[in-house]
């Protein structure tokens, strides 16, 4: 089971590196979308906590 996780992790790293090298503009777009999602989620949690306190 541990070996399978290691192989999967290595494959994921290789895929990410391949994607970055072959199409850096698309990779940058995906990272931007990811950060927007995290930011929106954090803003939603903040709003929820503010409403919960009031």
C-alpha positions as CSV (number, residue, x, y, z in Angstrom):
1,X,0.0,0.0,0.0
2,X,2.8,2.4,0.8
3,X,4.5,1.6,-2.5
4,X,1.3,2.4,-4.3
5,X,1.1,5.8,-2.6
6,X,4.7,6.6,-3.5
7,X,4.2,5.7,-7.1
8,X,1.0,7.7,-7.3
9,X,2.8,10.7,-5.8
10,X,5.7,10.4,-8.2
11,X,3.3,10.2,-11.1
12,X,1.5,13.3,-9.9
13,X,4.7,15.2,-9.5
14,X,5.9,14.2,-13.0
15,X,2.5,15.2,-14.5
16,X,2.5,18.6,-12.8
17,X,6.1,19.3,-14.0
18,X,5.2,18.1,-17.5
19,X,2.2,20.4,-17.6
20,X,4.2,23.4,-16.3
21,X,7.0,22.9,-18.8
22,X,4.8,22.2,-21.9
23,X,2.1,24.9,-21.2
24,X,3.1,27.5,-18.6
25,X,0.4,29.9,-19.4
26,X,-2.4,27.3,-18.8
27,X,-0.6,26.3,-15.6
28,X,-0.6,29.9,-14.4
29,X,-4.3,30.2,-15.2
30,X,-5.1,27.0,-13.2
31,X,-3.1,28.3,-10.2
32,X,-5.0,31.6,-10.4
33,X,-8.3,29.8,-10.5
34,X,-7.2,27.7,-7.5
35,X,-6.2,30.8,-5.5
36,X,-9.5,32.5,-6.4
37,X,-11.4,29.4,-5.1
38,X,-9.5,29.4,-1.8
39,X,-10.0,33.1,-1.4
40,X,-13.7,32.8,-2.0
41,X,-14.0,30.0,0.5
42,X,-12.1,32.0,3.1
43,X,-14.4,35.0,2.5
44,X,-17.5,32.7,2.8
45,X,-16.2,31.3,6.1
46,X,-15.5,34.8,7.4
47,X,-19.0,35.9,6.4
48,X,-20.5,32.9,8.1
49,X,-18.6,33.5,11.3
50,X,-19.6,37.2,11.3
51,X,-23.3,36.3,10.9
52,X,-23.0,33.6,13.6
53,X,-21.6,36.1,16.1
54,X,-24.4,38.7,15.4
